[in-house]
């Protein structure tokens, strides 16, 4: 069984652990750099990206996370997607820069603009996971404004990419961990 870390600094890391276990992985909460040893991949959950960055700096995790991502798969959701992006706007901020995407923070609006909807993923996602529509929970979600060379779009919402992959990494601007559907997590496990 694959062992997947869930960065447990802030956000709903427990929901990601449950989704990983439903997808047949062992979930391990990661709070320091030493815990990155011995895991096959990592999930960076949603939350508040600025707060997460401050905690990463405080705990000395930023460079170890970047190093981990140069060698092993990372799956980022919402704030995690922001932290993995190579370009962040509104306002700009530091990131791990592991995916060639540009994201706009809180692109869909404030907390009151959060929503739950169903999206139709691209045919490739359906072929790889064996099913159709996804329930997508958007909470102060970022919008992916730019995708670079080699970035594969797996789902869109209102024309904007919301689930993308590049090499070993996967990002979702929504929260798949808040649904009972574990297909997105299972897709990530294929990268391990």
Secondary structure, 3 states (H helix, E strand, C coil): CCEEEEECCCCCHHHHHHHHHHCCCEEEEECCHHHHCCCCEEEECCCCHHHHHHHHHHCCCHHHHHHHHHHCEEEEECHHHHHHEEEEECCCCCCCCCEEEEEECCCCCCHHHCEEEEECECHHHHHHHCCCCEEEEECCCCEEEEECCCCEEEEEECCEEEEEEECCEEEECCCHHHCCCCHHHHHHHCCC
